[in-house]
Amino acid sequence: MDLINDKEDLIKYYNFNEDASCITLGTKTGFKIITCNPFKSYYTTKLGREIDIIEMYHSSNILVIKSLEKNKLIIWDDNKKIIIREMRLLSHIKIVRIMKDILFIVTDLKIYLFNFEDLSLIYSFEIHVAQKELISFTTNENAVIAYINNNLKSIYIKNVNPKSKFKEIDSQKDIEIKNNEGLKYNYLQLNKKGSILAAAFEGKIILYKIAKKEIIKTIENSDLKSWNINCICINDNDKFLAISNSKGNIYIFDISIENESILNIFGYFMNTEKFAYFNIKSEEFILRFDKNGNLMIMTSNGEFFKITFDNKKGGKCKQIENKKIFK
């Protein structure tokens, strides 16, 4: 997530690493690495330049950084304080993610997958919408990508890891999910396995079982109609989905089929009531569930929250941690 500010330590970029054990922060002068459990500023490196993107390889000292040049990345070893590799693409780099041993790069024109060990190209394909909210990647050994096509009327899903053991999606053929209602997509989010896709429209969220292109659940809530969605995440066991807007509202929905409060309508399940909720005083932030099922929140001004909720009764979430990076 990119931000603009005049302060030296203002956050330009922030994101959780692959397993949500750390947070990388790009600032006006370098970067900070934060550990999530316990939450603390692990180390700070001053590079004397603004960091636009910074992503961590697993939970290591190896970082992928985009700084002064829009089409260039460096691979940085923070133990040795040296650049160990450089790569330059033909167009503006918009998104960088590292999943297992694959480096995903999204530019204005294409999505690239590189083998992280030697930066050899695994696969690339053209896209028409390079918007981070409308592209989602899996976070395990299956390299599954969901993205929107040029007319915003279809979602495409690719299984692009040649070593993947995930056989539900044919690696030689895209899965297309058509938007028959003509609604505008706001956000796409895959679950960890790449088997379920949450697609946010105007006023509703639809969950698809990808391999069969089936709708397994629809979430419709009157509050969502006025929402500008800024984040969606699904917990590790696919039981809860968290969604937030730019007003600091966070809703958690029970998306398990076993939930008795949902109704079977036209062959799929509909949920209309939020299961749990929370609010923070911030317009820009990101969400991730940790391995214990708690929800972590990182804001653009360096404030961290960890909240929990009753996974049987729901209700208002309980804040169990609130820390600030900058005093």
Disulfide bonds with the S-S distance in Angstrom:
none
